[in-house]
Amino acid sequence: MTNRKKLTLGLFGFGCVGKGLYDVLNQTTGIQANIKKICVKHKDKLRPIAMEHFTFDKNELLEDNEIDIIIELIDNADDAFEILEKALQKGKAVVTANKKMIAEHLPEILTLQSKYNKPILYEGASCGSIPIIRNLEEYYDNELLDIVEGIYNGTTNYILSKMFNENRTYADVLKDAQKLGFAESDPTLDVEGYDTKSKVVINNFHAFGVISHPNELFNYGIQNISIHDIRFAKEKNLKIRLLASTKKYDKELVCFVMPQFVDKSNPLYFIEDEYNAVMLQGVFTENQLFKGKGAGAFPTASAVLSDISALTYNYSYEFKKHYQNLDFFINQSKKLKVYFRYKEEKSIEAIQMQNIEVSYKSEDYKYVIGEVNLSNLINNKALKNPDVFIGLLSVK
Ligand SMILES: NC(=O)c1ccc[n+]([C@@H]2O[C@H](COP(=O)([O-])OP(=O)(O)OC[C@H]3O[C@@H](n4cnc5c(N)ncnc54)[C@H](OP(=O)(O)O)[C@@H]3O)[C@@H](O)[C@H]2O)c1
């Protein structure tokens, strides 16, 4: 049996995930880990546990030599990176669920881990409770993956499921999702695909060894979806899913976040409500699907707990695919076959659509099906227009 260390933790953040982790640690018996102090931001906030557990001074945790591990669960990516850097300098391992921070700092993370020789683990930053990062690192370390694709955001999948299954409008379901706590009061990061894109960057790094900055990749969300688009999907026996997609063509990776029409042959067709799923296609394994809760206090805390547990046997990421120098690169100029709903003809010109094979026009609903180049979609202002919606039919 492995001789497991007893750990002393310093926790940053006591919101949804931080409090979740506190509760999970109190209920689990397998890990010997004790939270010594919790650092939070707002002095006047009421806390669900005694104030003696808290501090507002980050150095109280970072300078404490008894603390072996910093658990970073705050909602600010810049502050989180500062905490990470300082913790490593002080000889502490770091566990974080901060996808934005990780996705924006992958080169620094590689350097910091080797410079200070302390692990940085972030399973909760990818798809919440779905154990994808460690599987990509360990199980698929020698597998040649062709596709990593999935539903990485529960809020948007919940909205799409309800619109489809209950014939409700986007605005109506969003309001509902906000009441139920599935959507933030400002839902931009979720519904426009930014949250998903951070996860794509992290998964690409562990699946293909490729580092990219989130700003380099295309994301388009579901904020403009209408009941017309859902009806179109239903008529064709399809569903719309906001998919994160990375597909390998020889050395090229074609990678984006956008709504896609999927049919019953795609396992992601059956993923409903707030569930996430990651589908992997390997040369030897063929298709595999991981399904689970991608967010929420306990599901995310369970991923953080698993990282803490891994530290008890001195686990750290070896970034195996990255150091295999596989030479994959991101190709942003692939042709896509898309459905495009629009109001004014100039929108079609703005995305430089070609080879239009279907054009439908009625008084209140117009769409075309044709080909666009991915490079013409990136940063294209026409897609900000609330009167348009674009969905992928296939990669050409
Ligand atoms: N919520 C989810 O389901 C989920 C899922 C996966 C990953 N994550 C990630 O987990 C992290 C935490 O998310 P959350 O939903 O738990 O956030 P949250 O509920 O908004 O809580 C954020 C916590 O961070 C504290 N905080 C903010 N800035 C701080 C600073 N500079 N120093 C110390 N404490 C600071 C806040 O302090 P106060 O209490 O004083 O305001 C609060 O306790 C984020 O990176 C998020 O992306 C969340």
The ligand as an ORCA input file, in Angstrom:
! r2SCAN-3c Opt
* xyz 0 1
  N     -19.243     27.185    -10.063
  C     -18.960     26.129    -10.773
  O     -19.809     25.249    -10.977
  C     -17.572     25.942    -11.334
  C     -17.289     24.812    -12.134
  C     -16.000     24.611    -12.609
  C     -15.010     25.546    -12.319
  N     -15.324     26.649    -11.569
  C     -14.247     27.608    -11.290
  O     -14.018     27.629     -9.879
  C     -13.614     28.941     -9.475
  C     -14.559     29.419     -8.359
  O     -15.868     29.505     -8.875
  P     -17.127     29.741     -7.908
  O     -18.317     29.488     -8.750
  O     -16.941     28.998     -6.638
  O     -17.000     31.311     -7.636
  P     -17.855     32.182     -6.609
  O     -19.018     31.422     -6.085
  O     -18.118     33.493     -7.279
  O     -16.846     32.432     -5.383
  C     -15.654     33.120     -5.567
  C     -14.910     33.188     -4.258
  O     -13.636     33.782     -4.509
  C     -13.374     34.767     -3.502
  N     -12.401     35.716     -4.060
  C     -12.492     36.471     -5.202
  N     -11.344     37.168     -5.381
  C     -10.531     36.846     -4.345
  C      -9.208     37.218     -3.981
  N      -8.487     38.066     -4.728
  N      -8.661     36.700     -2.847
  C      -9.383     35.836     -2.084
  N     -10.638     35.419     -2.384
  C     -11.192     35.926     -3.499
  C     -14.718     35.334     -3.185
  O     -14.645     35.974     -1.924
  P     -15.933     36.563     -1.197
  O     -16.638     35.345     -0.626
  O     -15.387     37.432     -0.126
  O     -16.731     37.275     -2.242
  C     -15.583     34.061     -3.192
  O     -15.500     33.403     -1.940
  C     -13.667     29.805    -10.745
  O     -12.395     29.855    -11.307
  C     -14.606     29.030    -11.677
  O     -14.325     29.264    -13.049
  C     -16.574     26.852    -11.074
*
